[in-house]
Amino acid sequence: MVLKTFNLDEESYKQFSEFCKENGFSMSKQINFFIKTQIEEEPEVREEYLKKLDRIRKKGKFIAYSSFEDFEKAVS
């Protein structure tokens, strides 16, 4: 494991920290996961992560779109 330092604005850090605490996520693991998804062609997602993501989605008011084109039509 490598320790790296990144600059973030204070408000973003606070909000993401709170989000991770509320949902039982490790902040560093979430950042690591994000970086991996940016560089991998087909990232692997653990079942545990998908369950947590599903709980988050159930808390909010989200609209499902089957494609990006459907989303573009809805917002235009």
Biopython code that builds the backbone (N, CA, C, O; Angstrom):
import numpy as np
from Bio.PDB.StructureBuilder import StructureBuilder

atoms = [
    (1, "MET", "N", (0.843, -1.177, 0.000)),
    (1, "MET", "CA", (0.000, 0.000, 0.000)),
    (1, "MET", "C", (0.888, 1.240, 0.000)),
    (1, "MET", "O", (1.960, 1.259, 0.604)),
    (2, "VAL", "N", (0.419, 2.264, -0.685)),
    (2, "VAL", "CA", (1.164, 3.505, -0.817)),
    (2, "VAL", "C", (0.349, 4.621, -0.188)),
    (2, "VAL", "O", (-0.865, 4.686, -0.382)),
    (3, "LEU", "N", (0.991, 5.486, 0.553)),
    (3, "LEU", "CA", (0.323, 6.641, 1.142)),
    (3, "LEU", "C", (0.560, 7.841, 0.239)),
    (3, "LEU", "O", (1.705, 8.216, -0.012)),
    (4, "LYS", "N", (-0.525, 8.446, -0.252)),
    (4, "LYS", "CA", (-0.436, 9.612, -1.138)),
    (4, "LYS", "C", (-1.268, 10.738, -0.548)),
    (4, "LYS", "O", (-2.194, 10.498, 0.226)),
    (5, "THR", "N", (-0.939, 11.939, -0.912)),
    (5, "THR", "CA", (-1.661, 13.115, -0.446)),
    (5, "THR", "C", (-2.335, 13.782, -1.629)),
    (5, "THR", "O", (-1.723, 13.967, -2.681)),
    (6, "PHE", "N", (-3.602, 14.141, -1.453)),
    (6, "PHE", "CA", (-4.361, 14.850, -2.478)),
    (6, "PHE", "C", (-4.944, 16.110, -1.871)),
    (6, "PHE", "O", (-5.254, 16.149, -0.680)),
    (7, "ASN", "N", (-5.092, 17.131, -2.682)),
    (7, "ASN", "CA", (-5.710, 18.372, -2.226)),
    (7, "ASN", "C", (-7.185, 18.355, -2.594)),
    (7, "ASN", "O", (-7.546, 18.161, -3.755)),
    (8, "LEU", "N", (-8.031, 18.559, -1.596)),
    (8, "LEU", "CA", (-9.483, 18.636, -1.784)),
    (8, "LEU", "C", (-9.984, 19.892, -1.105)),
    (8, "LEU", "O", (-9.401, 20.355, -0.125)),
    (9, "ASP", "N", (-11.071, 20.444, -1.632)),
    (9, "ASP", "CA", (-11.636, 21.572, -0.902)),
    (9, "ASP", "C", (-12.332, 21.025, 0.347)),
    (9, "ASP", "O", (-12.849, 19.908, 0.350)),
    (10, "GLU", "N", (-12.333, 21.825, 1.386)),
    (10, "GLU", "CA", (-12.814, 21.406, 2.704)),
    (10, "GLU", "C", (-14.260, 20.910, 2.674)),
    (10, "GLU", "O", (-14.577, 19.894, 3.293)),
    (11, "GLU", "N", (-15.130, 21.611, 1.968)),
    (11, "GLU", "CA", (-16.551, 21.239, 1.933)),
    (11, "GLU", "C", (-16.750, 19.880, 1.274)),
    (11, "GLU", "O", (-17.526, 19.064, 1.770)),
    (12, "SER", "N", (-16.065, 19.627, 0.167)),
    (12, "SER", "CA", (-16.177, 18.324, -0.504)),
    (12, "SER", "C", (-15.710, 17.210, 0.414)),
    (12, "SER", "O", (-16.346, 16.160, 0.501)),
    (13, "TYR", "N", (-14.592, 17.442, 1.103)),
    (13, "TYR", "CA", (-14.072, 16.436, 2.029)),
    (13, "TYR", "C", (-15.084, 16.140, 3.141)),
    (13, "TYR", "O", (-15.346, 14.979, 3.458)),
    (14, "LYS", "N", (-15.641, 17.188, 3.721)),
    (14, "LYS", "CA", (-16.616, 16.998, 4.808)),
    (14, "LYS", "C", (-17.839, 16.219, 4.324)),
    (14, "LYS", "O", (-18.300, 15.294, 4.993)),
    (15, "GLN", "N", (-18.355, 16.599, 3.165)),
    (15, "GLN", "CA", (-19.542, 15.931, 2.638)),
    (15, "GLN", "C", (-19.265, 14.470, 2.315)),
    (15, "GLN", "O", (-20.076, 13.601, 2.635)),
    (16, "PHE", "N", (-18.130, 14.190, 1.684)),
    (16, "PHE", "CA", (-17.805, 12.808, 1.340)),
    (16, "PHE", "C", (-17.521, 11.987, 2.588)),
    (16, "PHE", "O", (-17.896, 10.817, 2.663)),
    (17, "SER", "N", (-16.867, 12.587, 3.555)),
    (17, "SER", "CA", (-16.592, 11.903, 4.819)),
    (17, "SER", "C", (-17.901, 11.520, 5.506)),
    (17, "SER", "O", (-18.051, 10.391, 5.973)),
    (18, "GLU", "N", (-18.836, 12.447, 5.566)),
    (18, "GLU", "CA", (-20.143, 12.176, 6.183)),
    (18, "GLU", "C", (-20.900, 11.100, 5.409)),
    (18, "GLU", "O", (-21.499, 10.206, 6.006)),
    (19, "PHE", "N", (-20.871, 11.189, 4.085)),
    (19, "PHE", "CA", (-21.516, 10.190, 3.234)),
    (19, "PHE", "C", (-20.966, 8.796, 3.534)),
    (19, "PHE", "O", (-21.726, 7.841, 3.691)),
    (20, "CYS", "N", (-19.651, 8.690, 3.611)),
    (20, "CYS", "CA", (-19.027, 7.387, 3.883)),
    (20, "CYS", "C", (-19.411, 6.867, 5.264)),
    (20, "CYS", "O", (-19.694, 5.680, 5.421)),
    (21, "LYS", "N", (-19.424, 7.745, 6.265)),
    (21, "LYS", "CA", (-19.805, 7.336, 7.621)),
    (21, "LYS", "C", (-21.245, 6.839, 7.656)),
    (21, "LYS", "O", (-21.531, 5.800, 8.253)),
    (22, "GLU", "N", (-22.147, 7.573, 7.023)),
    (22, "GLU", "CA", (-23.568, 7.206, 7.030)),
    (22, "GLU", "C", (-23.824, 5.864, 6.364)),
    (22, "GLU", "O", (-24.755, 5.149, 6.737)),
    (23, "ASN", "N", (-23.003, 5.521, 5.382)),
    (23, "ASN", "CA", (-23.232, 4.311, 4.607)),
    (23, "ASN", "C", (-22.254, 3.184, 4.927)),
    (23, "ASN", "O", (-22.255, 2.148, 4.262)),
    (24, "GLY", "N", (-21.421, 3.389, 5.946)),
    (24, "GLY", "CA", (-20.500, 2.351, 6.368)),
    (24, "GLY", "C", (-19.381, 2.071, 5.383)),
    (24, "GLY", "O", (-18.888, 0.946, 5.300)),
    (25, "PHE", "N", (-18.974, 3.098, 4.632)),
    (25, "PHE", "CA", (-17.899, 2.946, 3.654)),
    (25, "PHE", "C", (-16.587, 3.433, 4.250)),
    (25, "PHE", "O", (-16.569, 4.334, 5.089)),
    (26, "SER", "N", (-15.503, 2.836, 3.813)),
    (26, "SER", "CA", (-14.169, 3.339, 4.102)),
    (26, "SER", "C", (-13.847, 4.374, 3.036)),
    (26, "SER", "O", (-13.889, 4.070, 1.843)),
    (27, "MET", "N", (-13.527, 5.591, 3.453)),
    (27, "MET", "CA", (-13.264, 6.656, 2.493)),
    (27, "MET", "C", (-12.107, 6.280, 1.560)),
    (27, "MET", "O", (-12.209, 6.455, 0.345)),
    (28, "SER", "N", (-11.032, 5.776, 2.112)),
    (28, "SER", "CA", (-9.876, 5.440, 1.273)),
    (28, "SER", "C", (-10.197, 4.307, 0.303)),
    (28, "SER", "O", (-9.706, 4.301, -0.826)),
    (29, "LYS", "N", (-11.020, 3.347, 0.735)),
    (29, "LYS", "CA", (-11.391, 2.260, -0.166)),
    (29, "LYS", "C", (-12.281, 2.772, -1.291)),
    (29, "LYS", "O", (-12.190, 2.282, -2.416)),
    (30, "GLN", "N", (-13.136, 3.743, -1.008)),
    (30, "GLN", "CA", (-13.995, 4.315, -2.040)),
    (30, "GLN", "C", (-13.160, 5.061, -3.079)),
    (30, "GLN", "O", (-13.425, 4.973, -4.277)),
    (31, "ILE", "N", (-12.163, 5.786, -2.616)),
    (31, "ILE", "CA", (-11.293, 6.509, -3.543)),
    (31, "ILE", "C", (-10.487, 5.518, -4.375)),
    (31, "ILE", "O", (-10.329, 5.696, -5.582)),
    (32, "ASN", "N", (-9.977, 4.471, -3.725)),
    (32, "ASN", "CA", (-9.242, 3.436, -4.443)),
    (32, "ASN", "C", (-10.131, 2.767, -5.488)),
    (32, "ASN", "O", (-9.700, 2.532, -6.617)),
    (33, "PHE", "N", (-11.368, 2.462, -5.111)),
    (33, "PHE", "CA", (-12.319, 1.851, -6.038)),
    (33, "PHE", "C", (-12.574, 2.772, -7.228)),
    (33, "PHE", "O", (-12.606, 2.316, -8.372)),
    (34, "PHE", "N", (-12.754, 4.058, -6.965)),
    (34, "PHE", "CA", (-12.981, 5.023, -8.036)),
    (34, "PHE", "C", (-11.809, 5.037, -9.015)),
    (34, "PHE", "O", (-12.008, 5.002, -10.229)),
    (35, "ILE", "N", (-10.597, 5.089, -8.489)),
    (35, "ILE", "CA", (-9.413, 5.121, -9.355)),
    (35, "ILE", "C", (-9.339, 3.856, -10.195)),
    (35, "ILE", "O", (-9.068, 3.923, -11.394)),
    (36, "LYS", "N", (-9.577, 2.706, -9.579)),
    (36, "LYS", "CA", (-9.536, 1.444, -10.328)),
    (36, "LYS", "C", (-10.569, 1.425, -11.447)),
    (36, "LYS", "O", (-10.283, 0.943, -12.543)),
    (37, "THR", "N", (-11.770, 1.948, -11.183)),
    (37, "THR", "CA", (-12.797, 1.940, -12.227)),
    (37, "THR", "C", (-12.425, 2.850, -13.386)),
    (37, "THR", "O", (-12.886, 2.648, -14.510)),
    (38, "GLN", "N", (-11.596, 3.847, -13.121)),
    (38, "GLN", "CA", (-11.177, 4.747, -14.185)),
    (38, "GLN", "C", (-10.136, 4.113, -15.096)),
    (38, "GLN", "O", (-10.023, 4.495, -16.261)),
    (39, "ILE", "N", (-9.374, 3.150, -14.584)),
    (39, "ILE", "CA", (-8.283, 2.583, -15.376)),
    (39, "ILE", "C", (-8.549, 1.170, -15.872)),
    (39, "ILE", "O", (-7.843, 0.696, -16.762)),
    (40, "GLU", "N", (-9.544, 0.484, -15.326)),
    (40, "GLU", "CA", (-9.862, -0.873, -15.751)),
    (40, "GLU", "C", (-10.937, -0.855, -16.827)),
    (40, "GLU", "O", (-11.820, 0.002, -16.827)),
    (41, "GLU", "N", (-10.853, -1.790, -17.722)),
    (41, "GLU", "CA", (-11.878, -1.901, -18.760)),
    (41, "GLU", "C", (-13.181, -2.443, -18.189)),
    (41, "GLU", "O", (-14.256, -1.920, -18.484)),
    (42, "GLU", "N", (-13.093, -3.470, -17.388)),
    (42, "GLU", "CA", (-14.275, -4.057, -16.763)),
    (42, "GLU", "C", (-13.996, -4.266, -15.284)),
    (42, "GLU", "O", (-13.543, -5.339, -14.887)),
    (43, "PRO", "N", (-14.262, -3.249, -14.459)),
    (43, "PRO", "CA", (-13.953, -3.372, -13.038)),
    (43, "PRO", "C", (-14.821, -4.438, -12.359)),
    (43, "PRO", "O", (-15.970, -4.661, -12.738)),
    (44, "GLU", "N", (-14.244, -5.082, -11.354)),
    (44, "GLU", "CA", (-14.984, -6.064, -10.579)),
    (44, "GLU", "C", (-15.641, -5.361, -9.400)),
    (44, "GLU", "O", (-15.007, -4.552, -8.721)),
    (45, "VAL", "N", (-16.891, -5.664, -9.160)),
    (45, "VAL", "CA", (-17.622, -5.060, -8.066)),
    (45, "VAL", "C", (-18.062, -6.170, -7.120)),
    (45, "VAL", "O", (-18.675, -7.154, -7.535)),
    (46, "ARG", "N", (-17.742, -5.995, -5.850)),
    (46, "ARG", "CA", (-18.119, -6.992, -4.858)),
    (46, "ARG", "C", (-19.608, -6.897, -4.546)),
    (46, "ARG", "O", (-20.201, -5.820, -4.604)),
    (47, "GLU", "N", (-20.196, -8.032, -4.217)),
    (47, "GLU", "CA", (-21.622, -8.106, -3.880)),
    (47, "GLU", "C", (-21.955, -7.180, -2.705)),
    (47, "GLU", "O", (-23.010, -6.546, -2.687)),
    (48, "GLU", "N", (-21.061, -7.110, -1.739)),
    (48, "GLU", "CA", (-21.274, -6.253, -0.560)),
    (48, "GLU", "C", (-21.425, -4.790, -0.982)),
    (48, "GLU", "O", (-22.283, -4.077, -0.463)),
    (49, "TYR", "N", (-20.599, -4.351, -1.914)),
    (49, "TYR", "CA", (-20.671, -2.975, -2.400)),
    (49, "TYR", "C", (-22.000, -2.721, -3.105)),
    (49, "TYR", "O", (-22.615, -1.672, -2.915)),
    (50, "LEU", "N", (-22.439, -3.670, -3.910)),
    (50, "LEU", "CA", (-23.709, -3.509, -4.624)),
    (50, "LEU", "C", (-24.886, -3.412, -3.664)),
    (50, "LEU", "O", (-25.828, -2.658, -3.908)),
    (51, "LYS", "N", (-24.836, -4.172, -2.574)),
    (51, "LYS", "CA", (-25.910, -4.103, -1.573)),
    (51, "LYS", "C", (-25.941, -2.731, -0.904)),
    (51, "LYS", "O", (-27.014, -2.159, -0.706)),
    (52, "LYS", "N", (-24.770, -2.203, -0.556)),
    (52, "LYS", "CA", (-24.710, -0.871, 0.052)),
    (52, "LYS", "C", (-25.199, 0.188, -0.928)),
    (52, "LYS", "O", (-25.919, 1.110, -0.546)),
    (53, "LEU", "N", (-24.810, 0.054, -2.173)),
    (53, "LEU", "CA", (-25.252, 0.990, -3.201)),
    (53, "LEU", "C", (-26.766, 0.948, -3.361)),
    (53, "LEU", "O", (-27.402, 1.986, -3.546)),
    (54, "ASP", "N", (-27.340, -0.238, -3.292)),
    (54, "ASP", "CA", (-28.789, -0.392, -3.393)),
    (54, "ASP", "C", (-29.490, 0.304, -2.226)),
    (54, "ASP", "O", (-30.531, 0.932, -2.417)),
    (55, "ARG", "N", (-28.924, 0.196, -1.013)),
    (55, "ARG", "CA", (-29.512, 0.877, 0.157)),
    (55, "ARG", "C", (-29.488, 2.393, -0.041)),
    (55, "ARG", "O", (-30.442, 3.082, 0.320)),
    (56, "ILE", "N", (-28.409, 2.909, -0.608)),
    (56, "ILE", "CA", (-28.302, 4.347, -0.859)),
    (56, "ILE", "C", (-29.347, 4.776, -1.874)),
    (56, "ILE", "O", (-30.005, 5.802, -1.702)),
    (57, "ARG", "N", (-29.497, 4.000, -2.917)),
    (57, "ARG", "CA", (-30.475, 4.342, -3.956)),
    (57, "ARG", "C", (-31.889, 4.356, -3.406)),
    (57, "ARG", "O", (-32.701, 5.181, -3.823)),
    (58, "LYS", "N", (-32.199, 3.460, -2.479)),
    (58, "LYS", "CA", (-33.545, 3.401, -1.906)),
    (58, "LYS", "C", (-33.840, 4.607, -1.031)),
    (58, "LYS", "O", (-35.005, 4.957, -0.838)),
    (59, "LYS", "N", (-32.801, 5.252, -0.493)),
    (59, "LYS", "CA", (-32.983, 6.426, 0.356)),
    (59, "LYS", "C", (-33.370, 7.661, -0.455)),
    (59, "LYS", "O", (-34.106, 8.521, 0.029)),
    (60, "GLY", "N", (-32.875, 7.744, -1.680)),
    (60, "GLY", "CA", (-33.076, 8.941, -2.484)),
    (60, "GLY", "C", (-34.179, 8.797, -3.498)),
    (60, "GLY", "O", (-34.742, 7.718, -3.687)),
    (61, "LYS", "N", (-34.476, 9.892, -4.143)),
    (61, "LYS", "CA", (-35.462, 9.898, -5.219)),
    (61, "LYS", "C", (-34.698, 9.905, -6.531)),
    (61, "LYS", "O", (-34.204, 10.944, -6.969)),
    (62, "PHE", "N", (-34.606, 8.746, -7.149)),
    (62, "PHE", "CA", (-33.845, 8.590, -8.378)),
    (62, "PHE", "C", (-34.766, 8.165, -9.512)),
    (62, "PHE", "O", (-35.787, 7.511, -9.298)),
    (63, "ILE", "N", (-34.390, 8.544, -10.692)),
    (63, "ILE", "CA", (-35.132, 8.147, -11.882)),
    (63, "ILE", "C", (-34.223, 7.245, -12.700)),
    (63, "ILE", "O", (-33.098, 7.627, -13.024)),
    (64, "ALA", "N", (-34.696, 6.058, -13.035)),
    (64, "ALA", "CA", (-33.890, 5.116, -13.809)),
    (64, "ALA", "C", (-34.055, 5.379, -15.302)),
    (64, "ALA", "O", (-35.171, 5.559, -15.789)),
    (65, "TYR", "N", (-32.957, 5.399, -16.012)),
    (65, "TYR", "CA", (-32.956, 5.539, -17.458)),
    (65, "TYR", "C", (-32.272, 4.316, -18.045)),
    (65, "TYR", "O", (-31.276, 3.836, -17.503)),
    (66, "SER", "N", (-32.798, 3.816, -19.143)),
    (66, "SER", "CA", (-32.212, 2.623, -19.739)),
    (66, "SER", "C", (-30.999, 2.938, -20.603)),
    (66, "SER", "O", (-30.216, 2.043, -20.923)),
    (67, "SER", "N", (-30.838, 4.196, -20.982)),
    (67, "SER", "CA", (-29.680, 4.570, -21.794)),
    (67, "SER", "C", (-29.381, 6.052, -21.599)),
    (67, "SER", "O", (-30.210, 6.807, -21.091)),
    (68, "PHE", "N", (-28.200, 6.444, -22.005)),
    (68, "PHE", "CA", (-27.820, 7.844, -21.923)),
    (68, "PHE", "C", (-28.688, 8.684, -22.847)),
    (68, "PHE", "O", (-28.995, 9.836, -22.541)),
    (69, "GLU", "N", (-29.080, 8.113, -23.968)),
    (69, "GLU", "CA", (-29.938, 8.838, -24.907)),
    (69, "GLU", "C", (-31.299, 9.162, -24.262)),
    (69, "GLU", "O", (-31.834, 10.254, -24.454)),
    (70, "ASP", "N", (-31.850, 8.209, -23.501)),
    (70, "ASP", "CA", (-33.106, 8.463, -22.795)),
    (70, "ASP", "C", (-32.933, 9.595, -21.781)),
    (70, "ASP", "O", (-33.816, 10.438, -21.624)),
    (71, "PHE", "N", (-31.791, 9.604, -21.097)),
    (71, "PHE", "CA", (-31.514, 10.674, -20.145)),
    (71, "PHE", "C", (-31.438, 12.021, -20.849)),
    (71, "PHE", "O", (-32.013, 13.004, -20.382)),
    (72, "GLU", "N", (-30.726, 12.066, -21.975)),
    (72, "GLU", "CA", (-30.613, 13.321, -22.721)),
    (72, "GLU", "C", (-31.977, 13.829, -23.151)),
    (72, "GLU", "O", (-32.229, 15.033, -23.097)),
    (73, "LYS", "N", (-32.861, 12.941, -23.577)),
    (73, "LYS", "CA", (-34.205, 13.345, -23.996)),
    (73, "LYS", "C", (-34.978, 13.920, -22.818)),
    (73, "LYS", "O", (-35.720, 14.889, -22.977)),
    (74, "ALA", "N", (-34.811, 13.332, -21.637)),
    (74, "ALA", "CA", (-35.561, 13.756, -20.466)),
    (74, "ALA", "C", (-35.125, 15.135, -19.972)),
    (74, "ALA", "O", (-35.953, 15.907, -19.489)),
    (75, "VAL", "N", (-33.847, 15.446, -20.087)),
    (75, "VAL", "CA", (-33.362, 16.717, -19.571)),
    (75, "VAL", "C", (-33.376, 17.845, -20.595)),
    (75, "VAL", "O", (-33.141, 19.002, -20.247)),
    (76, "SER", "N", (-33.644, 17.521, -21.835)),
    (76, "SER", "CA", (-33.650, 18.580, -22.854)),
    (76, "SER", "C", (-35.044, 19.097, -23.116)),
    (76, "SER", "O", (-35.226, 19.989, -23.944)),
]
sb = StructureBuilder()
sb.init_structure("model")
sb.init_model(0)
sb.init_chain("A")
sb.init_seg("    ")
for serial, (resi, resn, name, xyz) in enumerate(atoms, 1):
    if name == "N":
        sb.init_residue(resn, " ", resi, " ")
    sb.init_atom(name, np.array(xyz, "f"), 0.0, 1.0, " ", f" {name:<3s}", serial, name[0])
structure = sb.get_structure()
